[in-house]
Amino acid sequence: MQWNDVDVQPIRQGANRPDVIRPPATGAWREGDHPGERRFAQLGTFDFEHGGSVQLRMAYETWGELNEARDNAILVLHALTGDSHIDGARGPGHATAGWWPGLVGEGATIDTDRWFVLAPNMLGSCQGTTGPAAIGPDGREYAARFPMTTVRDQVRAAGMLADHLGIERFAAVIGGSMGGMQAIEWGVSFPERVARLAVLSAPAAIDATAIALNRLQIDSIQLDPAWRGGDYYDAEPGEGAWRGLALARRLAMLSYRSANELDDRFGRSWQSSLSPTDDGGRYSVESYLDFHGNRFTRRFDANSYITLANAMNSHDIGRGRGGVEAALQRATMPTLVVAISTDALFVPTTQHRIAAGLPNSITGSRALEIDSPYGHDGFLLEINAVGRALRELINTPAS
């Protein structure tokens, strides 16, 4: 694996040495960093489902205006490595541009002339909401001491933010991938607070293959000697657990895109004129994975990745509720379920199961299956098709 220095400012190593690029110990947003477009809410003590507590701060972004009745709010929930920055430029406080451009704004699918859009950074993440990189009561990062976190914990935390903002009921709750897990949990846990629901590229319960993939990604971080049991925050640039984190991201990328798309895009092409077999060159797909792995270390935190992967593994809406089908009966609001035809991470049958079990799926007993070459990432990239479906949901009368 090679370190890519695109868009990274050099760290000077001394007068007699050239500037070299070293990945940071953590890519988390830290106290004193530029807030960007984030807002913050201090929500008091949060008690976790499996024990432990923190003083909860939620970072969030908003678009549009909350009306006087406070009934025009739409909650958008991000995927595992996303954050609150749905739309907007890369710049101070934001290492990347918005992850769902074109869907939120004046005249857009989610029209901010009509709707107030709320996007929180999920509990346990690292972009402003309390997570492992946050400072605990003892003045040290929580690190690996951060409590075991579940999807249900994340939904309750977002509910506390809604309470803080005076939002009793959302006009719609929308989420994709891990955000979709939270969305269906919203529909099951708090049906009275959700007028409409959209679940994109997410299952009702995570399966053994996805758990195994997450476990390999966790292992790649924890087996990095620089992880140091999670206590790496004081490491100098280049001496943190970036290799394990980058490898976790590279492993994940293989489940986010389809095999056909990768083959069509890269095939056996070389990255340069040097042959990978004879001259020490590299295949283009290798450089693609390195680029995404290395860039990821500049905006994410290794301990947060572990926390969130474990939270994803906790996802099962049927747990303690008599099974998945019994739990789905609780979500009575009009619901859109979207699947991507080539999704190998959460295959379309898992979304069809949700649609079939819901009392009020707007597409009937099968999810809307979008034909796309992009695999799991199709819910992010097929903007036009996803936008049309969301527009139909938003215009569906609430129950």
C-alpha positions in Angstrom: 0.0 0.0 0.0 1.3 3.4 -1.0 0.6 6.7 0.7 -1.1 9.2 -1.6 -0.4 12.8 -1.0 -3.2 14.4 -3.0 -4.8 17.3 -1.2 -2.6 16.9 1.9 -0.5 19.7 3.2 3.1 18.7 3.9 4.6 18.4 7.3 8.1 19.8 7.5 10.6 17.3 8.9 13.6 19.5 9.3 15.8 21.9 7.5 17.9 19.2 5.9 15.0 17.0 4.9 12.4 17.5 2.2 8.8 18.0 3.1 7.0 14.6 3.4 3.4 13.7 3.8 2.4 11.9 6.9 -1.2 10.7 7.7 -2.6 12.2 10.9 -3.2 10.1 14.0 -6.9 10.7 13.5 -9.0 12.4 10.9 -11.7 13.1 13.5 -13.1 16.6 14.0 -11.6 17.9 17.2 -12.3 20.7 19.6 -10.8 23.9 18.2 -11.2 22.7 14.6 -13.2 24.9 12.2 -16.9 24.1 12.7 -17.7 24.4 9.0 -21.5 24.3 8.6 -22.0 22.2 11.8 -24.2 23.2 14.7 -23.9 21.6 18.0 -26.4 20.5 20.7 -25.4 19.6 24.3 -28.0 17.0 25.3 -26.8 15.8 28.7 -26.3 12.3 29.9 -26.9 9.5 27.4 -27.2 5.9 28.7 -26.3 3.1 26.3 -28.4 0.0 25.8 -25.6 -2.3 26.9 -24.3 -0.1 29.7 -22.1 3.0 30.1 -22.9 6.6 29.6 -21.5 9.8 28.1 -22.3 13.5 28.0 -23.8 13.6 24.6 -23.0 16.3 22.1 -24.7 16.0 18.7 -23.3 17.8 15.6 -25.8 18.5 12.9 -26.5 20.6 9.8 -29.8 22.0 8.6 -31.3 23.4 5.4 -34.5 25.4 5.1 -36.6 26.8 7.9 -38.6 25.0 10.5 -42.2 26.3 10.3 -44.2 27.6 13.2 -46.1 24.3 13.6 -42.7 22.4 13.5 -44.2 19.8 11.2 -42.1 20.3 8.1 -38.9 18.6 9.3 -37.2 15.8 7.3 -34.5 13.7 9.0 -31.7 12.4 6.8 -29.5 9.7 8.2 -26.0 9.0 6.8 -24.1 5.8 6.1 -21.3 4.4 8.2 -18.5 6.7 7.0 -20.7 9.7 6.2 -21.5 12.7 8.3 -23.9 15.6 8.5 -22.6 17.3 5.4 -25.3 16.2 2.9 -24.8 19.1 0.6 -22.1 21.8 0.3 -18.6 22.4 -0.8 -15.4 21.0 0.6 -13.7 23.6 2.7 -12.8 24.6 6.2 -14.3 22.1 8.6 -15.3 19.7 5.8 -12.7 17.4 4.3 -15.1 16.4 1.5 -18.0 17.9 -0.4 -21.6 16.9 0.4 -22.2 13.2 0.0 -25.7 13.5 -1.6 -25.5 16.5 -3.8 -28.5 17.7 -5.7 -31.2 16.1 -3.5 -31.6 18.9 -1.0 -32.0 22.6 -1.8 -34.3 25.2 -3.3 -36.4 23.4 -6.0 -34.6 20.1 -5.4 -36.2 16.8 -4.6 -36.3 17.8 -1.0 -37.2 21.4 -1.6 -36.0 23.6 1.2 -38.5 26.2 0.3 -41.0 23.8 1.8 -39.0 21.5 4.0 -36.6 21.8 6.9 -33.9 19.2 6.6 -32.0 17.9 9.6 -28.9 15.8 9.2 -27.1 14.7 12.4 -23.7 13.1 12.7 -24.5 9.7 14.3 -23.6 8.7 17.8 -20.1 7.1 17.9 -18.9 8.8 14.8 -16.1 11.3 14.6 -17.4 14.4 12.9 -18.5 16.4 15.9 -20.9 14.1 17.7 -19.7 12.3 20.8 -17.6 9.3 19.9 -14.3 7.6 20.7 -12.2 10.6 19.7 -14.2 12.9 22.0 -12.7 13.9 25.3 -14.2 12.1 28.3 -14.7 13.4 31.9 -11.1 12.4 32.8 -9.6 14.7 30.1 -8.6 11.9 27.8 -10.2 10.6 24.6 -12.7 7.8 25.2 -10.8 5.7 22.6 -11.5 2.0 23.1 -13.3 2.8 26.4 -16.3 4.2 24.4 -19.4 2.2 25.3 -20.7 -0.5 23.1 -23.1 1.3 20.7 -26.1 -0.1 18.9 -28.3 1.2 16.1 -31.0 1.6 18.7 -28.7 3.8 20.7 -28.1 5.9 17.6 -31.8 6.3 17.0 -32.5 7.3 20.6 -29.6 9.9 20.4 -31.1 11.4 17.3 -34.5 11.4 19.0 -32.9 13.5 21.8 -31.7 16.0 19.2 -35.2 16.2 17.8 -36.6 16.9 21.3 -34.0 19.6 21.8 -35.1 21.2 18.5 -38.8 20.9 19.4 -39.6 18.4 16.6 -42.3 16.0 17.8 -42.9 14.3 14.5 -40.9 14.2 11.3 -42.6 14.6 7.9 -40.2 12.0 6.7 -37.2 10.0 7.9 -34.8 9.0 5.1 -31.7 6.9 5.4 -29.4 4.8 3.2 -27.1 1.8 4.1 -26.4 2.2 7.9 -28.6 5.3 7.8 -31.3 3.0 6.3 -30.9 0.7 9.3 -31.5 3.6 11.6 -34.5 4.7 9.4 -36.3 1.4 9.7 -35.5 1.3 13.4 -37.1 4.8 13.7 -40.2 3.4 12.0 -40.4 0.4 14.3 -39.4 2.2 17.6 -41.2 5.5 17.2 -43.9 5.1 14.6 -45.8 8.0 16.1 -42.9 10.3 15.3 -42.6 9.4 11.6 -45.1 10.5 9.0 -43.3 8.9 6.1 -40.3 6.6 5.9 -37.6 5.8 3.2 -35.2 2.9 3.6 -32.5 2.7 1.0 -30.1 -0.2 0.5 -30.5 -1.6 4.0 -31.7 -4.9 5.5 -34.1 -5.5 8.4 -31.4 -7.5 10.1 -27.7 -7.7 9.2 -26.6 -11.2 8.0 -23.6 -13.4 8.7 -21.7 -12.3 5.6 -21.9 -8.6 6.4 -20.9 -9.3 10.0 -17.9 -11.3 8.8 -16.9 -8.4 6.4 -17.1 -5.9 9.3 -15.1 -8.3 11.5 -12.3 -8.4 8.9 -12.3 -4.6 8.8 -12.2 -4.3 12.5 -9.3 -6.8 12.6 -7.3 -4.9 10.1 -7.3 -1.9 12.5 -6.7 -3.8 15.7 -3.9 -5.8 14.2 -2.1 -2.7 13.2 0.7 -2.4 15.9 0.2 1.4 15.8 -3.4 1.0 17.1 -2.0 0.5 20.6 -5.2 -0.8 22.0 -6.9 2.4 20.8 -4.6 4.8 22.5 -3.0 6.4 19.5 -4.2 10.0 19.7 -0.9 11.4 20.8 1.0 9.7 18.0 3.0 11.9 15.6 1.8 12.2 12.0 2.5 8.9 10.3 2.8 6.9 13.5 -0.9 6.3 14.2 -3.1 3.4 13.1 -3.6 4.8 9.6 -2.4 1.6 7.8 -5.1 -0.5 9.5 -7.8 2.1 8.9 -6.8 2.5 5.2 -6.9 -1.3 4.8 -10.4 -1.4 6.4 -11.6 1.2 3.9 -10.1 -0.7 1.0 -11.8 -3.9 2.1 -15.1 -2.1 2.4 -14.8 -0.5 -1.1 -14.8 -4.0 -2.6 -18.3 -4.5 -1.1 -19.6 -1.1 -2.1 -19.0 -1.5 -5.8 -20.1 -4.4 -8.1 -17.5 -6.7 -9.7 -18.8 -5.9 -13.2 -18.3 -2.2 -12.6 -14.8 -2.6 -11.3 -13.9 -4.9 -14.3 -15.5 -2.5 -16.8 -13.7 0.5 -15.3 -10.3 -1.0 -14.7 -10.0 -4.5 -16.1 -6.3 -5.5 -16.1 -5.1 -2.0 -17.0 -1.8 -0.7 -15.6 -1.5 2.5 -13.6 1.5 3.6 -15.6 3.8 2.4 -18.4 5.5 0.0 -15.9 4.3 -3.6 -16.1 2.9 -5.0 -12.7 4.4 -8.3 -13.5 7.9 -7.4 -14.9 8.8 -3.8 -13.9 7.3 -3.2 -10.5 4.3 -1.4 -11.8 0.8 -1.5 -10.4 -2.7 -2.4 -11.7 -5.1 0.6 -11.9 -7.5 -1.0 -9.5 -4.7 -1.2 -6.9 -4.1 2.5 -7.2 -7.9 3.1 -7.0 -8.1 1.2 -3.7 -5.0 3.0 -2.3 -6.4 6.4 -3.2 -9.6 5.8 -1.3 -8.0 4.2 1.6 -5.4 6.9 2.1 -7.9 9.8 1.6 -10.2 8.2 4.1 -7.6 8.4 6.9 -7.7 12.2 6.6 -11.4 12.4 7.6 -12.1 9.4 9.8 -11.0 7.9 13.1 -9.9 4.2 13.6 -11.7 3.8 16.9 -14.9 5.3 15.5 -14.7 2.9 12.6 -14.6 0.0 15.1 -17.5 1.4 17.1 -19.7 1.9 14.1 -18.9 -1.4 12.5 -19.9 -3.1 15.7 -23.1 -1.0 15.9 -24.0 -2.1 12.4 -23.5 -5.7 13.5 -26.1 -5.1 16.2 -28.8 -4.3 13.7 -31.9 -6.5 14.0 -35.3 -4.9 14.2 -36.8 -8.2 15.3 -34.6 -8.5 18.4 -36.8 -8.7 21.5 -39.9 -8.0 19.3 -40.9 -11.4 18.1 -38.9 -11.4 15.0 -38.5 -9.2 11.9 -42.0 -9.7 10.5 -43.7 -8.9 13.8 -41.5 -5.8 14.2 -42.3 -4.5 10.7 -46.0 -4.5 11.5 -45.3 -1.6 13.9 -44.1 0.7 11.0 -47.5 1.8 9.7 -46.5 5.0 7.9 -46.2 5.2 4.1 -42.8 3.7 3.4 -40.5 3.6 0.4 -38.0 0.8 0.3 -35.3 1.0 -2.4 -32.9 -1.8 -3.5 -30.0 -1.6 -6.0 -30.0 -4.5 -8.5 -26.2 -5.1 -8.2 -25.9 -4.6 -4.4 -23.7 -7.4 -3.1 -23.5 -6.0 0.4 -27.2 -5.9 1.2 -28.7 -7.9 -1.7 -32.2 -6.8 -3.0 -33.9 -9.8 -1.4 -33.3 -8.2 2.0 -35.1 -5.0 0.9 -37.9 -7.0 -0.7 -38.4 -8.7 2.7 -38.9 -5.3 4.3 -41.4 -4.2 1.7 -43.3 -7.4 2.0 -43.6 -7.1 5.8 -44.7 -3.5 6.0 -48.4 -2.5 6.3 -48.0 0.5 4.0 -45.2 0.0 1.4 -45.9 2.5 -1.4 -44.5 -0.1 -3.9 -46.4 -3.1 -2.7 -44.8 -6.3 -1.5 -41.5 -5.7 -3.4 -39.0 -2.9 -2.9 -38.4 -0.5 -5.8 -35.3 -2.1 -7.4 -33.2 0.3 -9.3 -31.1 -1.2 -12.1 -27.6 0.1 -11.7 -24.0 -1.0 -12.4 -22.7 0.7 -9.2 -23.4 -1.9 -6.6 -24.2 -0.8 -3.0 -23.1 2.8 -3.8 -25.9 3.0 -6.3 -28.2 4.6 -3.7 -25.7 7.5 -3.6 -24.9 7.7 -7.3 -28.3 7.0 -9.0 -29.5 10.5 -8.1 -32.2 10.8 -10.7 -33.9 7.5 -10.0 -33.6 7.9 -6.2 -34.8 11.5 -6.4 -38.0 10.5 -8.4 -38.7 7.8 -5.8 -38.2 10.1 -2.8 -40.4 12.8 -4.5 -43.2 10.3 -4.8 -42.9 9.4 -1.1 -42.8 13.0 0.0 -46.0 13.7 -2.0 -47.8 10.7 -0.5 -50.4 11.7 2.1 -49.2 10.9 5.6 -51.2 8.3 7.5 
